[in-house]
């Protein structure tokens, strides 16, 4: 403002001097130079009149704040891998026979891909009358009954002196052979049945026409139980001292962005690969609600440390100057700089161990251009 005033005073003096000279030379007639100087003077005066009268102007920067509350944070080691079913079995035909797909008692229709099955459920039967007759199941049962009756008879005769211990031993051998023979026949006949080995779901069911002849060693059905899953992972050697068995693991997948399933470290290798500089581990996942499916590529966050009832703030509000971290909080409509010391961290947050307290109003938006003691206006 003082510069403009000095300029105006000098301009007025020059104008007056020039105007007086022109009047002496030419009388009172106007001159173009005089008119131009007059217009310049009027412009400068009007400009000065429009300037603020105060030497400084306070500008309030709009900001958004978050009132700090105590919460929890976990320090994690990230990895990823494919979720696989703990129980999975592919069943093949053990003999040739006529293909008979059975009826699912829970649905009233033939078994289909995706059906739930219980252990022992008969899913497919292969029929072969000649093979079945060759097992002579009924005659083997009769042979066992006859051998058992003969032993009873020999024991009674032994009491009356009409038999010997040797004869009884022979009947016991006959009984044992009859039992083995019957058991083998039952095992052979059981090969005609394709049954579920455990509770699970049908995940593969190759198509065969009804009554088609199927040869032995052909794929019949695949059963999978994925209520429990596992993930094989490779971990960087820098974490071999921090990752331990039984540590909890948070499991996430893109198909369930708002859900986290908890797993646990079940196995760890003590050896580090010289090629990859990693060591192997295995994670067990309780998938009782079946939110994950076998074959999904999942993200695994191994929890190596945790803090409860602590100050937690977003990473993106933290600024750095001269290797010191700081944030801004609002106090009496002023942005106050707070130097902070951080502790645990995850992908999005820092734990603050010094510099902030519960109920502080942390500036989370609009902090980029602030200075210490800048005036702010909270717009939350």
ABEGO torsion letter per residue (X at the ends): XAAAAAAAAAAAAAAAAAAAAAAAAAEABBBAAAAAAAAAAAAAAAAAAABBABABBBBBBBBBBBBBBBBBBBBBBBBBBBBBBABBBBBBBABBEBBBBBBBAAAGBBBBBGBBBBBGBBABBBBBAAAAAAAGAAAAAAAAAAAAAAAAAAAAAAAAGABBAAAAAAAAAAAAAAAAAAAAAAAAAAAABBBBABBEBBABBBBBBBGBBBBBGBBABBBBBAABBBBBBBBBAAAAAABBBGBBBBBBBAABAABBBBBBBABBBABBBAAAGBBBBBBBBBAAAGABBBGBBBBBBBBABBBBGBBBBBAAABBBBGGBBBBBBBBGGBBBBBBBBBBBBBAABBBBABGBBBGBBBBABGAAABBBGBBBBBAX
